[in-house]
Amino acid sequence: MQNITVLRIGHRVKRDQRISTHVALTARALGASAIIFTGEQDDNLISSINKVVEKWGGSFKSYFSNSWREVISEAKSRGDYVVHLTMYGANLPDVLGEIKENFKHRDLLVIVGGAKVPAEIYGLADINVAITNQPHSEVAALAIFLRDLLGEKMYYQSFPGAKIIVNPSRFGKALKINKGKHQ
């Protein structure tokens, strides 16, 4: 399977700490391999995400970039398929087959917005995709997009090196704590 990187546009340190964290947690938990933030540099945000990965496992990476244009340009030069999640795009069910076909042989760069998405992004994306054509959260849009793209296999991922592992249980909490050697 190919890699999915999420590009979070326009992070603002004072206003977006929680929502940007939730975008990263959603990306990691539902199958993306990395997230890149643009906007105001926030080392605490990157540190927080890295702590989650250290505790819960996996190889998810988080980065900051000074230029979303550069991130998109580099992705396109590698041949990645650039998907912009926006309420103004084509409805996901109408284009999901096209995205899945591209994902068979290409990595994806999935762009989610922030305060104001620059109009230029609409032209740089290979496809602009709407979860709905109504205002909604980038966290919700990303979750629905990844679920539709990856299907049920996202529920059965493994996260190597986890210190904490949740054992699915219908009743209560069932955890395994790895204190010594990691899986």
C-alpha positions as CSV (number, residue, x, y, z in Angstrom):
1,M,0.0,0.0,0.0
2,Q,1.1,3.5,-0.7
3,N,1.7,6.3,1.9
4,I,-0.7,9.0,2.9
5,T,0.7,12.3,4.1
6,V,-1.7,15.0,5.5
7,L,-0.8,18.7,4.9
8,R,-2.5,20.9,7.5
9,I,-2.6,24.5,6.1
10,G,-2.3,27.6,8.3
11,H,-1.8,26.4,11.9
12,R,-2.1,29.2,14.4
13,V,-0.3,28.6,17.7
14,K,-2.8,30.4,20.0
15,R,-6.0,29.3,18.2
16,D,-5.4,25.9,16.6
17,Q,-3.5,23.8,19.1
18,R,-6.4,21.5,19.9
19,I,-7.8,21.2,16.4
20,S,-4.4,20.6,14.8
21,T,-3.7,18.0,17.4
22,H,-7.0,16.3,16.6
23,V,-6.2,16.4,12.8
24,A,-2.8,14.7,13.6
25,L,-4.4,12.1,15.9
26,T,-7.0,11.3,13.4
27,A,-4.5,11.0,10.6
28,R,-2.3,8.7,12.6
29,A,-5.1,6.5,14.0
30,L,-6.8,6.1,10.6
31,G,-3.9,5.1,8.4
32,A,-1.8,8.2,7.4
33,S,1.9,7.9,7.7
34,A,2.8,11.6,8.3
35,I,1.5,15.1,8.8
36,I,3.1,18.3,7.8
37,F,1.9,21.6,9.4
38,T,2.3,25.0,7.8
39,G,1.5,28.4,9.3
40,E,3.0,29.4,12.7
41,Q,5.7,27.0,13.8
42,D,4.7,25.2,16.9
43,D,7.3,22.9,18.5
44,N,5.0,22.0,21.3
45,L,2.5,20.6,18.8
46,I,5.2,18.4,17.1
47,S,6.5,17.3,20.5
48,S,3.0,16.4,21.7
49,I,2.3,14.2,18.6
50,N,5.7,12.6,18.9
51,K,4.9,11.6,22.5
52,V,1.7,9.9,21.3
53,V,3.7,7.9,18.8
54,E,6.2,7.0,21.4
55,K,3.5,5.7,23.8
56,W,1.0,4.2,21.3
57,G,3.5,3.0,18.7
58,G,3.8,3.1,14.9
59,S,6.1,5.1,12.7
60,F,3.9,8.2,12.2
61,K,5.9,11.3,11.5
62,S,5.1,15.0,12.1
63,Y,6.8,17.9,10.6
64,F,6.6,21.7,10.2
65,S,7.2,23.4,6.9
66,N,7.5,27.1,6.2
67,S,5.9,26.7,2.7
68,W,2.8,24.8,1.7
69,R,3.7,25.6,-1.9
70,E,7.0,23.8,-1.5
71,V,5.3,20.8,0.1
72,I,2.8,20.5,-2.7
73,S,5.5,21.1,-5.4
74,E,7.8,18.4,-3.9
75,A,4.8,16.0,-3.7
76,K,3.9,16.6,-7.3
77,S,7.5,16.2,-8.5
78,R,7.5,12.8,-6.8
79,G,4.4,11.9,-8.6
80,D,2.1,12.0,-5.6
81,Y,-1.6,12.4,-6.1
82,V,-2.7,15.7,-4.4
83,V,-6.2,15.6,-2.8
84,H,-7.6,18.8,-1.3
85,L,-10.5,18.2,1.1
86,T,-12.9,21.2,0.9
87,M,-16.6,21.8,1.0
88,Y,-16.3,23.2,-2.5
89,G,-15.0,20.1,-4.3
90,A,-16.6,17.2,-6.1
91,N,-18.6,14.9,-3.8
92,L,-16.5,12.1,-2.4
93,P,-18.7,9.2,-3.6
94,D,-18.5,10.6,-7.2
95,V,-14.7,10.6,-7.2
96,L,-13.7,7.9,-4.7
97,G,-13.0,5.3,-7.5
98,E,-10.6,7.7,-9.2
99,I,-8.8,8.4,-6.0
100,K,-8.5,4.7,-5.1
101,E,-7.2,3.9,-8.6
102,N,-4.5,6.6,-8.3
103,F,-3.7,5.4,-4.7
104,K,-2.8,1.9,-6.1
105,H,0.4,3.3,-7.6
106,R,0.9,6.7,-6.1
107,D,1.3,8.2,-2.6
108,L,-1.3,10.7,-1.6
109,L,-0.9,14.2,-0.2
110,V,-4.2,15.1,1.5
111,I,-4.6,18.8,2.2
112,V,-6.8,20.0,5.0
113,G,-7.5,23.7,5.6
114,G,-7.1,26.0,8.5
115,A,-8.3,29.6,8.9
116,K,-8.2,30.5,5.2
117,V,-7.2,28.2,2.4
118,P,-5.3,30.1,-0.3
119,A,-7.2,30.0,-3.6
120,E,-4.1,28.8,-5.4
121,I,-4.4,25.4,-3.6
122,Y,-7.6,24.6,-5.6
123,G,-5.6,24.8,-8.8
124,L,-2.6,22.9,-7.5
125,A,-4.5,19.9,-6.2
126,D,-5.1,17.0,-8.6
127,I,-8.6,16.9,-7.2
128,N,-10.7,19.0,-4.8
129,V,-13.0,16.7,-2.8
130,A,-16.1,17.5,-0.7
131,I,-17.3,15.4,2.1
132,T,-20.4,17.6,2.1
133,N,-21.0,21.0,0.5
134,Q,-21.7,22.5,3.9
135,P,-19.3,23.9,6.5
136,H,-17.7,21.2,8.6
137,S,-14.6,20.3,10.5
138,E,-11.3,19.3,8.9
139,V,-11.1,16.5,11.5
140,A,-14.4,15.1,10.4
141,A,-13.6,15.5,6.7
142,L,-10.3,13.7,7.1
143,A,-11.8,10.9,9.1
144,I,-14.6,10.2,6.6
145,F,-12.1,10.5,3.7
146,L,-9.7,8.0,5.2
147,R,-12.5,5.6,6.2
148,D,-13.9,5.6,2.7
149,L,-10.5,5.3,1.1
150,L,-9.0,2.5,3.3
151,G,-12.2,0.7,4.3
152,E,-12.4,-1.6,7.3
153,K,-8.6,-2.4,7.2
154,M,-8.0,0.8,9.2
155,Y,-9.7,-0.9,12.2
156,Y,-7.1,-3.7,12.2
157,Q,-3.8,-1.8,11.9
158,S,-0.8,-2.7,14.0
159,F,1.4,0.0,15.7
160,P,4.8,-1.6,16.3
161,G,6.7,-0.4,19.3
162,A,3.6,0.5,21.3
163,K,4.0,0.8,25.1
164,I,0.2,0.7,25.4
165,I,-2.1,-1.6,23.4
166,V,-5.8,-1.6,23.6
167,N,-7.4,-5.1,23.3
168,P,-10.8,-4.6,21.8
169,S,-13.5,-5.4,24.4
170,R,-17.2,-5.1,24.4
171,F,-17.2,-4.4,28.2
172,G,-14.8,-2.1,30.0
173,K,-11.1,-1.3,29.2
174,A,-8.6,-4.0,28.3
175,L,-5.1,-2.7,28.0
176,K,-1.7,-4.3,27.7
177,I,1.2,-2.3,29.0
178,N,4.7,-3.1,27.7
179,K,7.2,-1.9,30.3
180,G,10.3,-3.4,28.9
181,K,11.1,-4.5,25.4
182,H,8.7,-3.1,22.8
183,Q,6.9,-5.1,20.3
